[in-house]
Amino acid sequence: MDKTNKDTLVNNVMKIDNLLGILKESYEKLEVVQHGLNNYLEKKRLLFPRFFFLANEDLLSILKETRDPKRVKPHLKKCFEAIKSLEFDEENKISAMISIEGEKVDFLRIVDPNAAEGAVERWLIEVEECMIKSNRDAILKALTDYPKKERKDWVQLHKGQAVLCVAMAYWTTGAEEKMIS
């Protein structure tokens, strides 16, 4: 193939001995590499199922950024709906998630990507768990506050997702009670 780089004229390239055999052999090697890469990406997707939402190129981009977790930020939208970014401190520890609307939800505990020793999927699993627990905590706080505060004050005090969840729960309860009576 070095000959084709040196001389790019088609007529000269076609004169290379056994060109078809060389191309077939190269194609077979490429298929082996592609198969190995697909197996590797499949294993990573099975470890962190949200990777199934990503194209191979995006997943490779994430997996190659094991040293700098901040470089995963552009791909967060594809893994987590309505999440714009994560809040990192100076030590690259993650303390909060930020929605597309700019609403910040602090995590109940800090996630340290460095502790995952380069395994992006491990610290992303921790982030996902913190998202769930932090949202659950916000919803429980909003649920507890709902009967105690004026609605206007309550809405402004709590996170948007918690407000929607609790408001719908109370609305459903009220609707069911009206249907029964």
Summary of the structure (lengths in Angstrom):
residues: 181
radius of gyration: 25.8
end to end distance: 82.4
largest distance: 90.1
contacts: 449
relative contact order: 0.07
helix: 66%
strand: 11%
